[in-house]
Structure formats: structure tokens, C-alpha cells
Amino acid sequence: MNNSTIAKVGFIGLGVQGLPIATAIMDAGFDLHVWARRPHSLRPLSDTPCTSHDSVASLASAVDTVILCVSTDDVVDQLLREDLLPNLRTGATVINHGTGSPGTARRLHRLGRASGISVIDAPVSGGRPGAESRRLTVFVGGPHGAVDSATPVLQACANNIVHLGGPGTGQMAKLLNNTLLALNQAAIADVLELATPMGLSAVTLKEALSLGSADSRALQLMNTMVTPDTVDHLASVEALDLEIFDDAMAEEHIDASAMTDRALSGARRLPGVIEQLA
């Protein structure tokens, strides 16, 4: 890989998904710099050639690009305002891998532009398995020049990088992706509820449907990425994302309440579906 465009990459957010993404970036030959709020998050990288920093400001002053893989827009906003923009060089890029509001993404882009910094929204799909196999899908929103310069580092962990348009479009695409997944989960729950009183095994039926025209990504994830150990966490994350989706639709003056309610039923019934398939 030609990584000369972005030689030094900072990474913040070494969690379940962030750590394998950061590792993939380092393995691709980039000069990786990391910071973590909790020092123990750095331990898996202790025997690697990455450079750890004791402050976000120190990291920002050392790199060309910063990748954020943190939980909320509020955290992104705080990091950007307090530490990144005052310390990044003019022309640097901030890539936000978190799922958030399209409106916030547009605002953060404007904030960065005023300081000569490109801020692009690049939420990812594929979870930890996708990050570990380096087969994530990235939904990107931002100016063409900034996206083009960021693409080499995105390729380190993704096999699909889709530039949807200007700032905020990556977030909107990710929210629509998550909503459609939850809608499909609601349909799966409906079908299993109908099948059980008729004496059909939920496990056998799921296997059969996976081989037919009813197959879907939502069905494939059942008992692979969505398991008894992960289902409660994933269902709660889906519910939070659907709240963001509904708020984003409201900002666009679109009433998506019926779709949101239906999708929420898919998220809330997910534990019951996994219990049936256990």
C-alpha cells in the first residue's frame, strides 16, 4: 500500500472495534500514534511500534490525520474543540468513525474548515469481526479532496469505502443502514413467532430460510455476530442509533415515527429471537 499521503496517523478510541482498526492501520505501515483516557486500553499495543501520548494535544501536534472511534457526538465535539483544532497543523484531517447526527457532522465540518482542518464523517459497519478481518464498510461524507487523501488509511481496515456526498451524508447512510437492519430483524421476529405455534423448529427454519430467497444479512448475523453473549449490548446500541435516526429525520422535517417504531420493535425483540435460536 502507498501510504505516503498520510504518514502519521493518530487514533483515539481503542475499544472493542477501535483496537483492531488501529492495529490494521499500524500493520499497513502507517506511523500510528495513540492516546487513551484509560491507560489500560494501551496495553494491547505495548509491544508494538506505535507511539503513545499522554495528552490529546501532544498526539494532535505529531500527526497528519486523527481518527476518532468514540461513543458519542458530544465526545467528538469536545475533543475537536478543546484539543484537536488548537493543535493540528493546517491541512490536517479528522476522520470520525462513530455513528452520529448528520446535522452535527455538518457543524463539525464547518468548525474544522474555519481552522483549516478537514473533518469527515466516516461511520463503519461490520462490528468487531469486520474490523478484525479488515472487511469493514465505511460510509463517508465530506469534500472530495479530503476523502481522497483519507482513503489510503481507510483501506487499511475496509474493503468497501463509499463516498456518499458532502458532510453528513455518511452519517445519514449509516443511520439508514442500521434502521433497515432493525426493520429486517422485526420481520424475522414476526416469522419465528408465526412458525412456533405450527410446530416448526426455529433453528431449522432459520437454516432453511438462509438457503432460500428470504436470506438477508440480518438473518446471517443471527448466532454469528449476534449471540447470547452479545445480544443485549447490540440491542441497546441499535435502540440508541434509532433515536439518533428519528432525530435526524425530524431535523429534515420528515416524519419517520412509524418506521422508527417498527425498527425499535426489531431491536427490542432481538434477545427473544436469539433465545429461540439457542
Salt bridges, closest charged atoms under 4 A:
ASP27 OD2 - ARG134 NH2 2.70
ASP31 OD1 - HIS33 NE2 3.37
ASP64 OD1 - ARG89 NE 3.36
ASP77 OD1 - ARG81 NE 3.13
ASP77 OD2 - ARG107 NH1 2.83
GLU132 OE2 - ARG128 NE 2.67
ASP190 OD2 - ARG262 NH2 2.58
ASP190 OD1 - ARG269 NH2 2.62
GLU193 OE2 - ARG269 NH2 3.19
GLU252 OE2 - ARG106 NH2 3.34
